[in-house]
Amino acid sequence: MEPEPSRELTPGTLVSVAYLGTQVMHLQSASSLNPAIFVSGCGNANGNCFLNGQAVYYKVAGGATCSTTANTKIARKLSFENPQFKSEIGRLSTIVNGGTQNYHGMLLSVQRRPSKGINISGNYTLPIASVTIWDGRMPVTVPA
């Protein structure tokens, strides 16, 4: 570890700057093999919803939203491919080990040592963190 640079600005006042950093590799994340498919719009008068110009296999009440959290289970990729097995399989994922996590920070410290009495010190950290995960198709970087 390198010594942190410090300067005495005025007699009794010391300022120092330090770097903080970590990197984690091979983070595990789940990549969905059976994601929910969003069907936009509302059902027509007969309750039909349409995806890419074709009616989907399920119906909703006329005028009701086609995709909701309540029907996510039946609106998954494999359910559209084989509707008769829609209740047999829900969430399905594979574990991938391609993620990384980075943290970079600057620590600024100020100490005041008066000739008599109390010592005063303060710190400020400027953090920058990000996580990159592999979602099965492409890397996705998100601020942490």
Sequence and secondary structure as in RCSB ss.txt:
>XXXX:A:sequence
MEPEPSRELTPGTLVSVAYLGTQVMHLQSASSLNPAIFVSGCGNANGNCFLNGQAVYYKVAGGATCSTTANTKIA
RKLSFENPQFKSEIGRLSTIVNGGTQNYHGMLLSVQRRPSKGINISGNYTLPIASVTIWDGRMPVTVPA
>XXXX:A:secstr
     EEEEETTEEEEEEEEEEEEEEEEEEEESS B    SB  TT EEEETTEEEEEE  TTSBS  GGGTTTS
BHHHHH GGGTTT    EEEEEEEEEEEEEEEEEEEE  SSS  EEEEEEEEEEEEEEE SSSEEEEE 
